Protein backbone atom coordinates (compact mmCIF):
# COMPACT_ATOMS: atom_id res chain seq x y z
CA UNK A 1 0.00 0.00 0.00
CA UNK A 2 2.96 2.31 0.57
CA UNK A 3 5.27 1.97 -2.44
CA UNK A 4 8.62 3.65 -2.91
CA UNK A 5 9.61 5.58 -6.04
CA UNK A 6 10.94 2.34 -7.49
CA UNK A 7 7.70 0.46 -6.77
CA UNK A 8 9.03 -1.55 -3.84
CA UNK A 9 7.34 -1.78 -0.47
CA UNK A 10 8.12 1.10 1.88
CA UNK A 11 9.42 -0.22 5.22
CA UNK A 12 7.44 0.29 8.42
CA UNK A 13 10.12 2.72 9.61
CA UNK A 14 9.81 4.58 6.31
CA UNK A 15 6.03 4.89 6.72
CA UNK A 16 6.40 6.05 10.32
CA UNK A 17 8.99 8.63 9.23
CA UNK A 18 6.56 9.99 6.61
CA UNK A 19 3.80 10.13 9.22
CA UNK A 20 6.08 12.08 11.56
CA UNK A 21 6.76 14.62 8.79
CA UNK A 22 3.24 15.02 7.40
CA UNK A 23 1.04 14.65 10.49
CA UNK A 24 1.91 18.15 11.82
CA UNK A 25 1.20 19.61 8.38
CA UNK A 26 -2.15 17.83 8.20
CA UNK A 27 -2.95 18.92 11.78
CA UNK A 28 -2.62 22.57 10.77
CA UNK A 29 -5.34 22.03 8.17
CA UNK A 30 -7.44 19.68 10.31
CA UNK A 31 -6.64 20.30 14.01
CA UNK A 32 -8.42 17.14 15.22
CA UNK A 33 -5.70 15.04 13.55
CA UNK A 34 -3.09 16.38 15.97
CA UNK A 35 -4.61 14.63 18.99
CA UNK A 36 -5.09 11.30 17.23
CA UNK A 37 -2.69 8.39 17.22
CA UNK A 38 -1.67 7.76 13.62
CA UNK A 39 0.03 4.50 12.67
CA UNK A 40 0.54 2.52 9.46
CA UNK A 41 -2.17 0.11 10.66
CA UNK A 42 -4.67 2.95 11.12
CA UNK A 43 -3.88 4.27 7.63
CA UNK A 44 -4.40 0.79 6.14
CA UNK A 45 -7.65 0.35 8.08
CA UNK A 46 -8.92 3.77 6.93
CA UNK A 47 -8.02 2.97 3.34
CA UNK A 48 -9.74 -0.42 3.50
CA UNK A 49 -12.92 1.00 5.08
CA UNK A 50 -13.06 3.87 2.57
CA UNK A 51 -12.87 1.36 -0.28
CA UNK A 52 -15.48 -0.89 1.38
CA UNK A 53 -17.91 2.03 1.89
CA UNK A 54 -17.42 2.95 -1.77
CA UNK A 55 -18.67 -0.51 -2.72
CA UNK A 56 -15.32 -2.04 -3.68
CA UNK A 57 -15.35 -5.83 -3.32
CA UNK A 58 -13.35 -7.40 -0.49
CA UNK A 59 -11.23 -9.38 -2.98
CA UNK A 60 -10.12 -6.14 -4.64
CA UNK A 61 -9.40 -4.52 -1.26
CA UNK A 62 -7.30 -7.56 -0.35
CA UNK A 63 -5.26 -7.14 -3.53
CA UNK A 64 -4.96 -3.38 -2.91
CA UNK A 65 -3.51 -4.05 0.55
CA UNK A 66 -1.15 -6.67 -0.87
CA UNK A 67 -2.60 -9.60 1.04
CA UNK A 68 -1.96 -13.10 -0.29
CA UNK A 69 -5.01 -14.42 1.58
CA UNK A 70 -8.36 -12.63 1.82
CA UNK A 71 -8.62 -13.67 5.48
CA UNK A 72 -5.80 -11.25 6.28
CA UNK A 73 -8.00 -8.43 5.01
CA UNK A 74 -10.76 -9.18 7.50
CA UNK A 75 -8.86 -7.51 10.36
CA UNK A 76 -9.17 -4.18 8.53
CA UNK A 77 -12.84 -4.44 7.66
CA UNK A 78 -16.00 -4.22 9.69
CA UNK A 79 -19.50 -3.39 8.57
CA UNK A 80 -20.46 0.04 9.86
CA UNK A 81 -24.06 1.25 10.09
CA UNK A 82 -24.05 2.80 6.60
CA UNK A 83 -22.95 -0.47 5.01
CA UNK A 84 -25.52 -2.43 7.02
CA UNK A 85 -28.32 -0.04 6.00
CA UNK A 86 -27.32 -0.29 2.33
CA UNK A 87 -27.37 -4.09 2.55
CA UNK A 88 -30.72 -4.04 4.33
CA UNK A 89 -32.18 -1.72 1.68
CA UNK A 90 -31.38 -4.36 -0.93
CA UNK A 91 -33.27 -7.06 0.97
CA UNK A 92 -36.19 -5.24 2.58
CA UNK A 93 -39.50 -5.94 0.85
CA UNK A 94 -41.03 -2.85 -0.78
CA UNK A 95 -44.15 -3.20 1.39
CA UNK A 96 -42.22 -2.71 4.63
CA UNK A 97 -41.50 0.72 6.03
CA UNK A 98 -37.75 1.45 6.26
CA UNK A 99 -36.37 3.00 9.40
CA UNK A 100 -34.26 2.59 12.48
CA UNK A 101 -35.34 1.00 15.74
CA UNK A 102 -36.21 3.55 18.41
CA UNK A 103 -36.06 2.15 21.90
CA UNK A 104 -38.90 3.15 24.25
CA UNK A 105 -38.07 5.80 26.83
CA UNK A 106 -38.52 3.24 29.60
CA UNK A 107 -35.75 1.06 28.12
CA UNK A 108 -33.41 4.04 27.73
CA UNK A 109 -34.09 5.08 31.33
CA UNK A 110 -33.37 1.53 32.53
CA UNK A 111 -30.09 1.33 30.58
CA UNK A 112 -28.98 4.74 31.84
CA UNK A 113 -29.64 3.62 35.42
CA UNK A 114 -27.17 0.74 35.13
N, CA, C and O atoms as CSV, one atom per row, in Angstrom:
chain,resi,resn,atom,element,x,y,z
A,1,UNK,N,N,0.812,-1.186,0.000
A,1,UNK,CA,C,0.000,0.000,0.000
A,1,UNK,C,C,0.860,1.255,0.000
A,1,UNK,O,O,0.421,2.303,-0.475
A,2,UNK,N,N,2.066,1.165,0.520
A,2,UNK,CA,C,2.959,2.313,0.567
A,2,UNK,C,C,4.192,2.022,-0.284
A,2,UNK,O,O,5.206,1.566,0.244
A,3,UNK,N,N,4.124,2.274,-1.579
A,3,UNK,CA,C,5.267,1.968,-2.445
A,3,UNK,C,C,6.325,3.072,-2.420
A,3,UNK,O,O,6.039,4.229,-2.110
A,4,UNK,N,N,7.540,2.683,-2.751
A,4,UNK,CA,C,8.623,3.653,-2.912
A,4,UNK,C,C,8.605,4.165,-4.350
A,4,UNK,O,O,7.775,3.746,-5.157
A,5,UNK,N,N,9.521,5.066,-4.660
A,5,UNK,CA,C,9.607,5.583,-6.036
A,5,UNK,C,C,9.905,4.482,-7.040
A,5,UNK,O,O,9.528,4.578,-8.207
A,6,UNK,N,N,10.579,3.443,-6.585
A,6,UNK,CA,C,10.936,2.344,-7.489
A,6,UNK,C,C,9.871,1.251,-7.519
A,6,UNK,O,O,10.031,0.249,-8.217
A,7,UNK,N,N,8.779,1.438,-6.764
A,7,UNK,CA,C,7.697,0.461,-6.767
A,7,UNK,C,C,7.816,-0.605,-5.702
A,7,UNK,O,O,6.936,-1.458,-5.582
A,8,UNK,N,N,8.880,-0.574,-4.930
A,8,UNK,CA,C,9.032,-1.548,-3.844
A,8,UNK,C,C,8.211,-1.122,-2.641
A,8,UNK,O,O,7.706,-0.002,-2.567
A,9,UNK,N,N,8.093,-2.049,-1.701
A,9,UNK,CA,C,7.341,-1.781,-0.474
A,9,UNK,C,C,8.141,-0.854,0.436
A,9,UNK,O,O,9.323,-1.088,0.690
A,10,UNK,N,N,7.489,0.200,0.924
A,10,UNK,CA,C,8.119,1.102,1.881
A,10,UNK,C,C,8.157,0.403,3.236
A,10,UNK,O,O,7.157,-0.180,3.658
A,11,UNK,N,N,9.287,0.453,3.917
A,11,UNK,CA,C,9.417,-0.221,5.215
A,11,UNK,C,C,8.517,0.446,6.254
A,11,UNK,O,O,8.080,1.584,6.077
A,12,UNK,N,N,8.248,-0.279,7.337
A,12,UNK,CA,C,7.442,0.288,8.422
A,12,UNK,C,C,8.090,1.556,8.969
A,12,UNK,O,O,7.406,2.544,9.236
A,13,UNK,N,N,9.414,1.524,9.133
A,13,UNK,CA,C,10.121,2.716,9.607
A,13,UNK,C,C,9.961,3.872,8.628
A,13,UNK,O,O,9.817,5.026,9.032
A,14,UNK,N,N,9.988,3.552,7.338
A,14,UNK,CA,C,9.806,4.580,6.314
A,14,UNK,C,C,8.425,5.205,6.381
A,14,UNK,O,O,8.279,6.419,6.241
A,15,UNK,N,N,7.407,4.373,6.597
A,15,UNK,CA,C,6.034,4.887,6.721
A,15,UNK,C,C,5.922,5.757,7.968
A,15,UNK,O,O,5.350,6.846,7.920
A,16,UNK,N,N,6.465,5.280,9.080
A,16,UNK,CA,C,6.403,6.052,10.322
A,16,UNK,C,C,7.146,7.377,10.192
A,16,UNK,O,O,6.715,8.385,10.752
A,17,UNK,N,N,8.260,7.383,9.459
A,17,UNK,CA,C,8.990,8.634,9.233
A,17,UNK,C,C,8.144,9.611,8.425
A,17,UNK,O,O,8.138,10.808,8.712
A,18,UNK,N,N,7.430,9.112,7.418
A,18,UNK,CA,C,6.557,9.990,6.610
A,18,UNK,C,C,5.417,10.545,7.458
A,18,UNK,O,O,5.043,11.711,7.335
A,19,UNK,N,N,4.870,9.683,8.324
A,19,UNK,CA,C,3.795,10.134,9.215
A,19,UNK,C,C,4.309,11.252,10.121
A,19,UNK,O,O,3.628,12.258,10.318
A,20,UNK,N,N,5.509,11.073,10.670
A,20,UNK,CA,C,6.084,12.085,11.559
A,20,UNK,C,C,6.262,13.421,10.845
A,20,UNK,O,O,6.118,14.475,11.464
A,21,UNK,N,N,6.573,13.391,9.557
A,21,UNK,CA,C,6.760,14.622,8.786
A,21,UNK,C,C,5.418,15.262,8.434
A,21,UNK,O,O,5.250,16.472,8.585
A,22,UNK,N,N,4.466,14.459,7.969
A,22,UNK,CA,C,3.237,15.017,7.400
A,22,UNK,C,C,2.081,15.178,8.384
A,22,UNK,O,O,1.142,15.922,8.104
A,23,UNK,N,N,2.129,14.500,9.523
A,23,UNK,CA,C,1.040,14.648,10.491
A,23,UNK,C,C,0.931,16.086,11.002
A,23,UNK,O,O,-0.183,16.607,11.065
A,24,UNK,N,N,2.033,16.757,11.372
A,24,UNK,CA,C,1.908,18.153,11.819
A,24,UNK,C,C,1.358,19.083,10.726
A,24,UNK,O,O,0.629,20.031,11.018
A,25,UNK,N,N,1.709,18.805,9.490
A,25,UNK,CA,C,1.196,19.614,8.378
A,25,UNK,C,C,-0.307,19.398,8.241
A,25,UNK,O,O,-1.067,20.355,8.088
A,26,UNK,N,N,-0.728,18.144,8.294
A,26,UNK,CA,C,-2.155,17.827,8.201
A,26,UNK,C,C,-2.918,18.406,9.392
A,26,UNK,O,O,-4.058,18.846,9.242
A,27,UNK,N,N,-2.297,18.409,10.571
A,27,UNK,CA,C,-2.955,18.920,11.775
A,27,UNK,C,C,-3.196,20.423,11.690
A,27,UNK,O,O,-4.135,20.931,12.302
A,28,UNK,N,N,-2.372,21.131,10.951
A,28,UNK,CA,C,-2.619,22.573,10.770
A,28,UNK,C,C,-3.893,22.796,9.958
A,28,UNK,O,O,-4.634,23.748,10.203
A,29,UNK,N,N,-4.141,21.920,8.997
A,29,UNK,CA,C,-5.345,22.035,8.166
A,29,UNK,C,C,-6.574,21.444,8.850
A,29,UNK,O,O,-7.687,21.951,8.704
A,30,UNK,N,N,-6.353,20.362,9.599
A,30,UNK,CA,C,-7.435,19.676,10.310
A,30,UNK,C,C,-6.955,19.428,11.738
A,30,UNK,O,O,-6.366,18.384,12.018
A,31,UNK,N,N,-7.201,20.384,12.652
A,31,UNK,CA,C,-6.641,20.295,14.007
A,31,UNK,C,C,-6.951,19.004,14.759
A,31,UNK,O,O,-6.152,18.587,15.597
A,32,UNK,N,N,-8.078,18.365,14.488
A,32,UNK,CA,C,-8.419,17.140,15.222
A,32,UNK,C,C,-7.423,16.012,14.964
A,32,UNK,O,O,-7.321,15.088,15.771
A,33,UNK,N,N,-6.695,16.071,13.865
A,33,UNK,CA,C,-5.699,15.036,13.555
A,33,UNK,C,C,-4.559,15.056,14.564
A,33,UNK,O,O,-3.995,14.012,14.891
A,34,UNK,N,N,-4.222,16.245,15.058
A,34,UNK,CA,C,-3.090,16.383,15.968
A,34,UNK,C,C,-3.198,15.541,17.218
A,34,UNK,O,O,-2.191,15.036,17.714
A,35,UNK,N,N,-4.414,15.381,17.741
A,35,UNK,CA,C,-4.611,14.633,18.985
A,35,UNK,C,C,-4.726,13.131,18.759
A,35,UNK,O,O,-4.681,12.358,19.716
A,36,UNK,N,N,-4.871,12.715,17.523
A,36,UNK,CA,C,-5.093,11.299,17.233
A,36,UNK,C,C,-3.785,10.544,17.051
A,36,UNK,O,O,-2.792,11.079,16.559
A,37,UNK,N,N,-3.820,9.279,17.466
A,37,UNK,CA,C,-2.688,8.388,17.219
A,37,UNK,C,C,-2.768,7.968,15.755
A,37,UNK,O,O,-3.822,7.535,15.291
A,38,UNK,N,N,-1.689,8.090,15.044
A,38,UNK,CA,C,-1.674,7.763,13.624
A,38,UNK,C,C,-0.554,6.765,13.369
A,38,UNK,O,O,0.621,7.070,13.572
A,39,UNK,N,N,-0.928,5.567,12.921
A,39,UNK,CA,C,0.033,4.496,12.672
A,39,UNK,C,C,-0.194,3.937,11.271
A,39,UNK,O,O,-1.232,4.197,10.662
A,40,UNK,N,N,0.767,3.173,10.755
A,40,UNK,CA,C,0.537,2.525,9.461
A,40,UNK,C,C,-0.720,1.651,9.470
A,40,UNK,O,O,-1.451,1.611,8.481
A,41,UNK,N,N,-0.973,0.956,10.572
A,41,UNK,CA,C,-2.167,0.106,10.657
A,41,UNK,C,C,-3.438,0.949,10.523
A,41,UNK,O,O,-4.365,0.560,9.812
A,42,UNK,N,N,-3.486,2.085,11.192
A,42,UNK,CA,C,-4.667,2.954,11.117
A,42,UNK,C,C,-4.856,3.471,9.697
A,42,UNK,O,O,-5.986,3.552,9.215
A,43,UNK,N,N,-3.769,3.820,9.024
A,43,UNK,CA,C,-3.876,4.267,7.631
A,43,UNK,C,C,-4.408,3.145,6.739
A,43,UNK,O,O,-5.251,3.388,5.877
A,44,UNK,N,N,-3.924,1.928,6.939
A,44,UNK,CA,C,-4.402,0.789,6.143
A,44,UNK,C,C,-5.878,0.517,6.426
A,44,UNK,O,O,-6.655,0.259,5.507
A,45,UNK,N,N,-6.257,0.575,7.704
A,45,UNK,CA,C,-7.653,0.355,8.077
A,45,UNK,C,C,-8.548,1.419,7.445
A,45,UNK,O,O,-9.602,1.098,6.896
A,46,UNK,N,N,-8.133,2.682,7.520
A,46,UNK,CA,C,-8.915,3.772,6.933
A,46,UNK,C,C,-9.058,3.589,5.431
A,46,UNK,O,O,-10.139,3.786,4.877
A,47,UNK,N,N,-7.979,3.218,4.780
A,47,UNK,CA,C,-8.015,2.969,3.336
A,47,UNK,C,C,-8.989,1.838,3.019
A,47,UNK,O,O,-9.823,1.966,2.123
A,48,UNK,N,N,-8.883,0.739,3.749
A,48,UNK,CA,C,-9.743,-0.420,3.497
A,48,UNK,C,C,-11.214,-0.076,3.717
A,48,UNK,O,O,-12.064,-0.463,2.915
A,49,UNK,N,N,-11.522,0.647,4.794
A,49,UNK,CA,C,-12.916,1.003,5.076
A,49,UNK,C,C,-13.459,1.999,4.056
A,49,UNK,O,O,-14.632,1.929,3.690
A,50,UNK,N,N,-12.628,2.918,3.596
A,50,UNK,CA,C,-13.065,3.867,2.567
A,50,UNK,C,C,-13.421,3.126,1.286
A,50,UNK,O,O,-14.432,3.422,0.649
A,51,UNK,N,N,-12.588,2.166,0.913
A,51,UNK,CA,C,-12.873,1.362,-0.277
A,51,UNK,C,C,-14.140,0.532,-0.086
A,51,UNK,O,O,-14.961,0.436,-0.997
A,52,UNK,N,N,-14.304,-0.071,1.101
A,52,UNK,CA,C,-15.484,-0.889,1.377
A,52,UNK,C,C,-16.758,-0.048,1.306
A,52,UNK,O,O,-17.747,-0.466,0.704
A,53,UNK,N,N,-16.732,1.145,1.925
A,53,UNK,CA,C,-17.905,2.031,1.886
A,53,UNK,C,C,-18.229,2.479,0.466
A,53,UNK,O,O,-19.385,2.759,0.146
A,54,UNK,N,N,-17.213,2.547,-0.379
A,54,UNK,CA,C,-17.424,2.950,-1.774
A,54,UNK,C,C,-17.965,1.800,-2.620
A,54,UNK,O,O,-18.249,1.972,-3.806
A,55,UNK,N,N,-18.105,0.623,-2.002
A,55,UNK,CA,C,-18.673,-0.510,-2.720
A,55,UNK,C,C,-17.653,-1.402,-3.396
A,55,UNK,O,O,-18.018,-2.267,-4.192
A,56,UNK,N,N,-16.374,-1.203,-3.092
A,56,UNK,CA,C,-15.324,-2.043,-3.679
A,56,UNK,C,C,-15.386,-3.420,-3.024
A,56,UNK,O,O,-15.538,-3.530,-1.808
A,57,UNK,N,N,-15.268,-4.459,-3.828
A,57,UNK,CA,C,-15.351,-5.831,-3.319
A,57,UNK,C,C,-14.146,-6.160,-2.434
A,57,UNK,O,O,-13.046,-5.645,-2.635
A,58,UNK,N,N,-14.382,-7.028,-1.452
A,58,UNK,CA,C,-13.347,-7.396,-0.488
A,58,UNK,C,C,-12.134,-8.005,-1.188
A,58,UNK,O,O,-11.002,-7.774,-0.763
A,59,UNK,N,N,-12.346,-8.770,-2.240
A,59,UNK,CA,C,-11.227,-9.382,-2.975
A,59,UNK,C,C,-10.320,-8.293,-3.545
A,59,UNK,O,O,-9.096,-8.419,-3.500
A,60,UNK,N,N,-10.906,-7.240,-4.073
A,60,UNK,CA,C,-10.117,-6.140,-4.644
A,60,UNK,C,C,-9.378,-5.395,-3.533
A,60,UNK,O,O,-8.218,-5.019,-3.700
A,61,UNK,N,N,-10.050,-5.183,-2.401
A,61,UNK,CA,C,-9.402,-4.519,-1.264
A,61,UNK,C,C,-8.217,-5.349,-0.789
A,61,UNK,O,O,-7.165,-4.800,-0.461
A,62,UNK,N,N,-8.379,-6.659,-0.751
A,62,UNK,CA,C,-7.296,-7.556,-0.347
A,62,UNK,C,C,-6.087,-7.402,-1.267
A,62,UNK,O,O,-4.946,-7.340,-0.809
A,63,UNK,N,N,-6.354,-7.341,-2.564
A,63,UNK,CA,C,-5.263,-7.136,-3.526
A,63,UNK,C,C,-4.626,-5.765,-3.337
A,63,UNK,O,O,-3.404,-5.630,-3.408
A,64,UNK,N,N,-5.442,-4.758,-3.099
A,64,UNK,CA,C,-4.964,-3.380,-2.906
A,64,UNK,C,C,-3.992,-3.322,-1.727
A,64,UNK,O,O,-2.961,-2.652,-1.783
A,65,UNK,N,N,-4.348,-4.045,-0.651
A,65,UNK,CA,C,-3.506,-4.050,0.546
A,65,UNK,C,C,-2.305,-4.983,0.420
A,65,UNK,O,O,-1.426,-4.991,1.282
A,66,UNK,N,N,-2.272,-5.766,-0.654
A,66,UNK,CA,C,-1.147,-6.667,-0.872
A,66,UNK,C,C,-1.232,-7.960,-0.089
A,66,UNK,O,O,-0.207,-8.586,0.184
A,67,UNK,N,N,-2.427,-8.369,0.275
A,67,UNK,CA,C,-2.600,-9.602,1.041
A,67,UNK,C,C,-2.658,-10.812,0.113
A,67,UNK,O,O,-3.342,-10.793,-0.910
A,68,UNK,N,N,-1.934,-11.857,0.484
A,68,UNK,CA,C,-1.960,-13.099,-0.287
A,68,UNK,C,C,-3.241,-13.882,-0.006
A,68,UNK,O,O,-3.702,-14.647,-0.853
A,69,UNK,N,N,-3.810,-13.692,1.171
A,69,UNK,CA,C,-5.009,-14.421,1.585
A,69,UNK,C,C,-6.066,-13.410,2.014
A,69,UNK,O,O,-5.781,-12.498,2.790
A,70,UNK,N,N,-7.271,-13.572,1.513
A,70,UNK,CA,C,-8.360,-12.631,1.818
A,70,UNK,C,C,-8.669,-12.581,3.314
A,70,UNK,O,O,-9.176,-11.576,3.810
A,71,UNK,N,N,-8.365,-13.660,4.031
A,71,UNK,CA,C,-8.621,-13.672,5.478
A,71,UNK,C,C,-7.788,-12.626,6.208
A,71,UNK,O,O,-8.200,-12.124,7.253
A,72,UNK,N,N,-6.624,-12.296,5.666
A,72,UNK,CA,C,-5.798,-11.251,6.275
A,72,UNK,C,C,-6.492,-9.899,6.215
A,72,UNK,O,O,-6.278,-9.048,7.078
A,73,UNK,N,N,-7.315,-9.702,5.208
A,73,UNK,CA,C,-8.003,-8.429,5.011
A,73,UNK,C,C,-9.092,-8.220,6.052
A,73,UNK,O,O,-9.432,-7.080,6.371
A,74,UNK,N,N,-9.638,-9.294,6.582
A,74,UNK,CA,C,-10.764,-9.183,7.505
A,74,UNK,C,C,-10.447,-8.334,8.736
A,74,UNK,O,O,-11.349,-7.706,9.290
A,75,UNK,N,N,-9.194,-8.299,9.175
A,75,UNK,CA,C,-8.857,-7.509,10.359
A,75,UNK,C,C,-9.041,-6.016,10.116
A,75,UNK,O,O,-9.199,-5.251,11.068
A,76,UNK,N,N,-9.023,-5.593,8.851
A,76,UNK,CA,C,-9.168,-4.180,8.530
A,76,UNK,C,C,-10.608,-3.776,8.272
A,76,UNK,O,O,-10.920,-2.586,8.242
A,77,UNK,N,N,-11.481,-4.740,8.088
A,77,UNK,CA,C,-12.843,-4.442,7.665
A,77,UNK,C,C,-13.856,-4.768,8.747
A,77,UNK,O,O,-13.727,-5.765,9.458
A,78,UNK,N,N,-14.836,-3.940,8.858
A,78,UNK,CA,C,-16.002,-4.217,9.690
A,78,UNK,C,C,-17.162,-3.461,9.069
A,78,UNK,O,O,-16.980,-2.387,8.496
A,79,UNK,N,N,-18.333,-4.017,9.184
A,79,UNK,CA,C,-19.503,-3.389,8.574
A,79,UNK,C,C,-20.015,-2.292,9.499
A,79,UNK,O,O,-20.495,-2.577,10.596
A,80,UNK,N,N,-19.916,-1.048,9.065
A,80,UNK,CA,C,-20.465,0.039,9.860
A,80,UNK,C,C,-21.947,0.201,9.540
A,80,UNK,O,O,-22.475,-0.496,8.672
A,81,UNK,N,N,-22.614,1.106,10.229
A,81,UNK,CA,C,-24.058,1.255,10.093
A,81,UNK,C,C,-24.468,1.590,8.663
A,81,UNK,O,O,-25.480,1.083,8.181
A,82,UNK,N,N,-23.709,2.427,7.984
A,82,UNK,CA,C,-24.047,2.798,6.605
A,82,UNK,C,C,-24.049,1.577,5.696
A,82,UNK,O,O,-24.955,1.407,4.880
A,83,UNK,N,N,-23.043,0.737,5.834
A,83,UNK,CA,C,-22.946,-0.466,5.006
A,83,UNK,C,C,-24.097,-1.416,5.332
A,83,UNK,O,O,-24.685,-2.015,4.431
A,84,UNK,N,N,-24.417,-1.554,6.613
A,84,UNK,CA,C,-25.521,-2.428,7.018
A,84,UNK,C,C,-26.851,-1.915,6.466
A,84,UNK,O,O,-27.671,-2.701,5.990
A,85,UNK,N,N,-27.067,-0.600,6.527
A,85,UNK,CA,C,-28.317,-0.038,6.004
A,85,UNK,C,C,-28.425,-0.251,4.496
A,85,UNK,O,O,-29.501,-0.560,3.984
A,86,UNK,N,N,-27.312,-0.084,3.789
A,86,UNK,CA,C,-27.318,-0.289,2.333
A,86,UNK,C,C,-27.646,-1.748,2.002
A,86,UNK,O,O,-28.400,-2.026,1.070
A,87,UNK,N,N,-27.074,-2.674,2.773
A,87,UNK,CA,C,-27.368,-4.094,2.551
A,87,UNK,C,C,-28.830,-4.394,2.872
A,87,UNK,O,O,-29.489,-5.136,2.143
A,88,UNK,N,N,-29.329,-3.826,3.947
A,88,UNK,CA,C,-30.720,-4.037,4.329
A,88,UNK,C,C,-31.673,-3.478,3.274
A,88,UNK,O,O,-32.706,-4.082,2.984
A,89,UNK,N,N,-31.330,-2.336,2.706
A,89,UNK,CA,C,-32.178,-1.724,1.676
A,89,UNK,C,C,-32.323,-2.637,0.463
A,89,UNK,O,O,-33.341,-2.606,-0.228
A,90,UNK,N,N,-31.314,-3.438,0.213
A,90,UNK,CA,C,-31.376,-4.364,-0.926
A,90,UNK,C,C,-32.281,-5.561,-0.647
A,90,UNK,O,O,-32.767,-6.204,-1.578
A,91,UNK,N,N,-32.508,-5.859,0.630
A,91,UNK,CA,C,-33.266,-7.062,0.967
A,91,UNK,C,C,-34.645,-6.783,1.546
A,91,UNK,O,O,-35.475,-7.691,1.609
A,92,UNK,N,N,-34.911,-5.557,1.968
A,92,UNK,CA,C,-36.192,-5.237,2.584
A,92,UNK,C,C,-37.302,-5.242,1.541
A,92,UNK,O,O,-37.177,-4.584,0.508
A,93,UNK,N,N,-38.381,-5.970,1.793
A,93,UNK,CA,C,-39.501,-5.939,0.848
A,93,UNK,C,C,-40.056,-4.518,0.702
A,93,UNK,O,O,-40.054,-3.743,1.658
A,94,UNK,N,N,-40.522,-4.191,-0.484
A,94,UNK,CA,C,-41.031,-2.853,-0.775
A,94,UNK,C,C,-42.189,-2.489,0.142
A,94,UNK,O,O,-42.368,-1.315,0.469
A,95,UNK,N,N,-42.975,-3.468,0.562
A,95,UNK,CA,C,-44.149,-3.196,1.391
A,95,UNK,C,C,-43.802,-2.799,2.824
A,95,UNK,O,O,-44.648,-2.251,3.529
A,96,UNK,N,N,-42.581,-3.063,3.262
A,96,UNK,CA,C,-42.220,-2.712,4.631
A,96,UNK,C,C,-41.729,-1.274,4.689
A,96,UNK,O,O,-41.203,-0.740,3.713
A,97,UNK,N,N,-41.908,-0.667,5.840
A,97,UNK,CA,C,-41.504,0.720,6.035
A,97,UNK,C,C,-40.058,0.749,6.535
A,97,UNK,O,O,-39.772,0.186,7.592
A,98,UNK,N,N,-39.141,1.388,5.806
A,98,UNK,CA,C,-37.750,1.447,6.261
A,98,UNK,C,C,-37.617,2.378,7.462
A,98,UNK,O,O,-38.413,3.299,7.644
A,99,UNK,N,N,-36.618,2.124,8.259
A,99,UNK,CA,C,-36.366,2.995,9.401
A,99,UNK,C,C,-35.491,2.323,10.422
A,99,UNK,O,O,-35.183,1.135,10.319
A,100,UNK,N,N,-35.094,3.091,11.403
A,100,UNK,CA,C,-34.258,2.585,12.482
A,100,UNK,C,C,-35.117,2.284,13.702
A,100,UNK,O,O,-36.168,2.892,13.904
A,101,UNK,N,N,-34.657,1.344,14.504
A,101,UNK,CA,C,-35.339,0.995,15.744
A,101,UNK,C,C,-35.179,2.145,16.727
A,101,UNK,O,O,-34.080,2.672,16.897
A,102,UNK,N,N,-36.260,2.530,17.368
A,102,UNK,CA,C,-36.210,3.545,18.410
A,102,UNK,C,C,-36.669,2.881,19.697
A,102,UNK,O,O,-37.821,2.467,19.830
A,103,UNK,N,N,-35.754,2.792,20.627
A,103,UNK,CA,C,-36.064,2.152,21.903
A,103,UNK,C,C,-37.044,3.014,22.691
A,103,UNK,O,O,-36.965,4.242,22.646
A,104,UNK,N,N,-37.968,2.378,23.412
A,104,UNK,CA,C,-38.902,3.146,24.246
A,104,UNK,C,C,-38.144,3.894,25.345
A,104,UNK,O,O,-37.072,3.466,25.774
A,105,UNK,N,N,-38.705,4.998,25.788
A,105,UNK,CA,C,-38.068,5.802,26.832
A,105,UNK,C,C,-37.805,4.989,28.093
A,105,UNK,O,O,-36.804,5.203,28.776
A,106,UNK,N,N,-38.702,4.060,28.401
A,106,UNK,CA,C,-38.517,3.239,29.603
A,106,UNK,C,C,-37.254,2.379,29.501
A,106,UNK,O,O,-36.554,2.189,30.495
A,107,UNK,N,N,-36.964,1.863,28.314
A,107,UNK,CA,C,-35.753,1.060,28.121
A,107,UNK,C,C,-34.510,1.933,28.239
A,107,UNK,O,O,-33.530,1.539,28.871
A,108,UNK,N,N,-34.546,3.110,27.639
A,108,UNK,CA,C,-33.409,4.037,27.725
A,108,UNK,C,C,-33.159,4.416,29.184
A,108,UNK,O,O,-32.015,4.432,29.637
A,109,UNK,N,N,-34.227,4.719,29.915
A,109,UNK,CA,C,-34.087,5.078,31.330
A,109,UNK,C,C,-33.473,3.927,32.119
A,109,UNK,O,O,-32.608,4.143,32.968
A,110,UNK,N,N,-33.920,2.704,31.840
A,110,UNK,CA,C,-33.370,1.533,32.527
A,110,UNK,C,C,-31.878,1.384,32.229
A,110,UNK,O,O,-31.083,1.174,33.145
A,111,UNK,N,N,-31.494,1.491,30.957
A,111,UNK,CA,C,-30.087,1.333,30.581
A,111,UNK,C,C,-29.223,2.433,31.184
A,111,UNK,O,O,-28.091,2.181,31.597
A,112,UNK,N,N,-29.748,3.641,31.235
A,112,UNK,CA,C,-28.984,4.740,31.836
A,112,UNK,C,C,-28.816,4.563,33.338
A,112,UNK,O,O,-27.867,5.086,33.923
A,113,UNK,N,N,-29.732,3.830,33.967
A,113,UNK,CA,C,-29.643,3.620,35.417
A,113,UNK,C,C,-28.604,2.566,35.798
A,113,UNK,O,O,-28.238,2.451,36.968
A,114,UNK,N,N,-28.136,1.809,34.833
A,114,UNK,CA,C,-27.172,0.741,35.131
A,114,UNK,C,C,-25.820,1.282,35.489
A,114,UNK,O,O,-24.901,0.512,35.766
